[in-house]
Amino acid sequence: MSIQYPVIGQWFKRPNGTLFEVVAIDEGDQTVEIQQFDGTIDEFDANRWQDLMLTEVSAPEDWSGSVDMDPEDFVSQKDSDIPNGYHDPLAFLDKV
């Protein structure tokens, strides 16, 4: 098995199946900060990183794991509930 080095933005999987993303590397403190799929933030000592037996994986397609929202929250009751400009981000710009 090859050694997996931490890279900000890269996703990894632990042997128990837990997914996480590297969100920061502090070279001064020699730590790697991660965010698990459920949103939990954790930190590892850089020296311990090599002992974690990680597998590099692609980012999950379902990004909602770290967002505290239920699937029902993604659906609007009706289009009139959507504020003006929601569908068109340029609608907020002044027109010349």
C-alpha positions, 0 to 999 in steps of 0.5 A: 500500500502506498503512503497517502499524503494530505492535500487540501481538498482531497477526500480520504476513506478510513478502513471503517468506511468513514469519509473525510476531506482535508481542509487545512494543513498547519505546517507550524503546528504539524497538524492536518485538519479534516472535515468528516462527511457529517460535518465534524471537524477533527485534527491529526498530528502530521506524524500520526497521518501515515499510521491511519491506513487511508485510501484516497477517494473521489469527493462524494456525489451527495454533498449534503452530508455536512449540511444540516438539512433534510431532503425536504428542505431542498424543495420549495413549496411553490415558486412564489416562495423563491425571492426575485433573482434566485434563479438568475444571479445577475438579476441583482446587478444594476442594469445600465 
